[in-house]
C-alpha cells in the first residue's frame, strides 16, 4: 500500500476557495493579498487564516455552499487520482482551507479522505468569521501525515506529497517523493519533482504511471 497526499487550493482545485468566498463581499483583492503572503512564507499561516476568515463574516451559508459545489478542478485532477488509486495508492487531501469545499470535491474525485478546517455559521445562516479545525497551523499537515503513516503502516518511502505553498513544507519533511506543483520558491527548493505545467497528469509522467 502507498499513500498520496494532495494539497487542495491551487493543487487539486483550480484557485483559492477563500478568494471565491471573498468575491461576493467585494473583498477579493484584500483576501488574495493575505493568501499570497502566507503561501509565500512571509506571514504566519495561522494568523493569515484567522485574518481572512474574519473578513468573511456575514457571508450567507447558502452562497458559500453554492460556491463550494461548483469549484473548478485542476486540469488532470480526476485522471491523476484515478491512476494513482489503480496503482495501489490511498489518495487523501490535506487543506489549510475549509471542509465545506474539500468534502464535495473529495466525493467528485473519489478521494479516500479529506482533512481541513471548518468555517462556523450562526443560527441565521451566515458565517461568523470564526474558523477551527485540524489544519490551522503551519505544521498541521506534517503532523497529520505522520499520524496517517503510523495508522496505515506506510513509510516515507511509499509516500507521495503534492503541494504549492509554504504550509505544505511540513508534510514535505515526511515523504520521499515531493512534488511542487506550480509552487512558490520556498517549496520548490524542497521538492524532488517540480511541475510547472497546469496539468496534474504531469505527475503521472514523472512517476512512470500509466494513465
C-alpha positions in Angstrom: 0.0 0.0 0.0 1.1 3.5 -0.8 -0.1 7.0 0.3 -0.6 10.1 -1.9 -1.4 13.4 -0.1 -2.5 16.4 -2.1 -3.0 20.0 -1.0 -6.4 21.3 -2.1 -6.4 25.0 -3.1 -4.4 25.6 -6.3 -3.5 22.0 -6.4 -6.5 19.7 -6.7 -8.7 22.7 -7.1 -8.0 25.5 -9.6 -7.9 28.5 -7.4 -8.2 29.5 -3.7 -11.6 28.7 -2.1 -11.3 31.7 0.2 -10.8 34.0 -2.7 -14.1 32.7 -4.3 -15.8 33.4 -0.9 -14.5 36.9 -0.8 -15.8 38.0 -4.2 -19.5 38.4 -3.3 -18.4 40.5 -0.4 -16.2 42.8 -2.6 -13.1 41.7 -0.7 -11.4 39.6 -3.3 -8.2 41.7 -3.6 -7.8 42.1 0.1 -8.1 38.4 0.9 -6.0 37.4 -2.1 -3.1 39.6 -0.9 -3.1 37.9 2.5 -3.3 34.5 0.9 -0.2 35.2 -1.2 1.8 36.4 1.8 1.0 33.2 3.7 1.7 30.8 0.8 5.0 32.5 0.0 6.0 32.0 3.7 6.1 35.7 4.5 3.2 35.6 7.0 2.4 33.1 9.7 -0.2 30.7 8.4 -2.4 30.7 11.4 -2.5 34.5 11.6 -3.3 34.7 7.9 -6.1 32.1 8.2 -7.8 33.8 11.1 -7.5 37.3 9.4 -9.1 36.1 6.2 -11.8 34.1 8.0 -12.8 37.3 9.9 -13.3 39.1 6.6 -15.9 36.5 5.5 -18.2 37.4 8.4 -21.8 37.8 7.2 -21.5 35.7 4.0 -24.7 33.7 3.6 -24.0 30.0 4.1 -26.1 29.1 1.0 -23.9 31.3 -1.1 -20.8 29.6 0.3 -22.3 26.2 -0.3 -23.1 27.0 -3.9 -19.6 28.2 -4.5 -18.2 25.0 -3.0 -20.3 22.8 -5.1 -19.1 24.5 -8.3 -15.4 24.9 -7.6 -13.2 24.1 -10.7 -11.0 21.1 -10.6 -7.4 21.5 -11.6 -6.8 20.1 -15.1 -5.9 16.4 -14.9 -7.1 16.0 -11.3 -9.7 13.3 -12.0 -7.4 11.3 -14.2 -4.4 11.6 -11.8 -6.4 10.4 -8.7 -7.9 7.5 -10.7 -4.4 6.4 -12.0 -2.8 6.6 -8.5 -5.6 4.6 -7.0 -5.2 2.0 -9.7 -1.5 1.9 -8.9 -2.2 1.0 -5.3 -2.3 4.4 -3.6 -4.7 5.6 -1.0 -5.3 9.2 -2.0 -6.2 11.9 0.5 -6.4 15.7 0.7 -4.9 18.0 3.3 -6.2 21.6 3.2 -5.5 24.6 5.3 -8.8 25.8 3.8 -12.2 24.5 4.5 -14.1 21.3 4.8 -17.1 23.0 3.2 -15.0 22.9 0.0 -12.9 19.8 0.3 -15.7 17.3 1.1 -17.7 17.9 -2.1 -14.6 17.8 -4.2 -13.4 14.6 -2.4 -16.7 12.9 -3.4 -16.3 14.1 -7.0 -12.7 12.8 -7.2 -13.2 9.6 -5.3 -10.7 10.5 -2.6 -10.3 8.2 0.4 -10.4 11.1 2.9 -10.1 14.8 3.3 -8.8 16.8 6.2 -9.5 20.5 6.6 -10.8 23.3 8.8 -14.4 24.5 9.3 -16.0 27.9 8.9 -18.6 28.5 11.6 -22.0 29.8 11.0 -24.7 31.4 13.2 -28.3 30.5 13.6 -29.3 32.9 10.9 -27.2 31.0 8.4 -24.4 33.4 8.0 -20.7 32.9 8.6 -19.5 34.2 11.9 -15.9 35.0 10.8 -14.6 32.2 13.1 -12.7 29.1 12.0 -11.5 25.9 13.7 -10.2 22.5 12.8 -7.3 20.2 12.3 -5.3 22.2 9.7 -5.0 25.6 11.4 -1.2 25.8 11.8 1.8 25.6 9.5 3.0 22.3 10.9 -0.5 20.7 10.8 -0.1 18.8 7.6 3.1 17.2 8.7 1.6 16.1 12.0 -1.4 14.6 10.2 0.8 12.9 7.7 2.8 11.2 10.4 -0.4 10.0 12.1 -1.7 8.5 8.9 1.6 6.8 8.1 1.6 5.2 11.6 -2.1 4.1 11.4 -1.7 2.7 7.9 1.8 1.2 8.3 3.2 3.2 5.4 6.7 4.6 5.4 8.0 7.8 3.9 9.5 5.8 1.0 5.9 4.9 -0.1 4.5 8.4 0.5 3.9 11.0 -2.3 3.0 14.5 -1.3 1.9 17.3 -3.7 1.5 21.0 -2.8 2.2 24.6 -3.9 2.8 26.8 -0.8 4.7 27.3 2.4 2.2 25.4 4.6 3.0 22.3 2.6 6.6 22.2 3.9 5.7 20.3 7.0 4.4 17.3 5.0 7.3 17.5 2.6 9.5 16.7 5.6 7.9 13.2 5.9 7.8 12.0 2.3 10.5 10.7 -0.1 8.5 11.8 -3.2 7.8 15.5 -3.0 6.1 17.3 -5.9 6.0 21.1 -6.1 3.0 21.9 -8.3 3.2 25.4 -9.9 4.6 26.3 -6.5 6.3 29.1 -4.7 10.1 29.1 -4.5 10.0 28.3 -0.8 8.5 24.9 -1.6 10.3 24.0 -4.9 13.6 24.2 -3.0 12.5 21.1 -1.0 10.9 19.2 -3.9 12.1 16.0 -5.6 9.9 16.8 -8.6 8.7 20.2 -10.0 5.6 20.6 -12.2 5.3 24.0 -13.9 2.5 23.0 -16.4 -1.1 23.5 -15.3 -1.8 19.8 -15.5 -1.7 17.3 -12.7 -1.1 14.4 -15.2 2.5 15.6 -15.4 2.9 13.8 -12.0 2.0 10.5 -13.6 4.6 11.1 -16.4 7.3 11.8 -13.8 6.4 8.7 -11.8 6.1 6.5 -14.8 2.5 5.6 -14.0 0.2 4.8 -16.9 -2.9 6.9 -17.3 
